[in-house]
C-alpha cells in the first residue's frame, strides 16, 4: 500500500504511486470579463475607422455640403414670395377715371381746352373751372395731379401719362377714381397723344416676376 493511502482505507480507495496530484488554479472571472469588453471595443474602433475611410474616398463630405447648400437655396427661394395677384394688377382704363380740370393760371380758357382734349383721349370729365384759392396762381410747374391716397398706384399715374412733369399729390377724398388736374403757370399743352399713348401702354405692360435664386451644384 502506498504511503499516500490514508490509514484504514484500502481496496479501490488505495492511492498508488509516490507523487502528490497537482491541482490547477482556476482563472479569475474578472479577467475574462475584461478580455471580452476589450475585444468588443477593439472591434467597434475598427468598424468606425472603416466607415470614415469609406466616407472620405466616396466623397461623403461633398454630398453633405451639397445637401446643405440645396436646403439653404430652397429656403431663400421661399423667403419672400410675390403676393398673389400683385404682378397681375391692372390699372383703370381712362374711361373709368373722372378728371376735374381746374385752372390755376391767369390765362383764360385753359381748363375747357384741356378738358376737351382729355375727353377725346377717353377720360371722363367732371368739373371744369378755376382752381381753389389754396392753388390759384400758386402752382409754378406745369400742373398738379391731386387724388386719394388709394389712387397713387391707379388713377394718378394713368392721368400722369397725359401731362409729363406734373406733380402728384394726395388728399383725404374717398373716391379713388376721381382726380383733379390743376393747371400751373408753366403749362403749355398736354403731352402729345402718340407719346402719351406709348407711356400709357408701357404703364399697363405686366412687370416680369422676380426669378427664384438658382440652385445649381458647384
Buried (B, 14 or more C-beta within 10 A) or exposed (E): EEEEBEEEEEEEEEBEEEEEEEEEEEEEEEEEEEEEEEEEEEEEEEEEEEEEEEEEEEEEEEEEEEEEBEEEBEEEBEEEEEEEEEEEEEBBEBEBBBBBBBBBBEEEEBBBBBBEBBBEBEBBBBEBEBBEEEBBEEBEEBBBBBBBEBBBEBBBBBBBBBBEEBBBEBEEBEEBBBBBBBBBBEBEEBBEEEEBBEBBEEEEEEEEEEEEEEEEEE
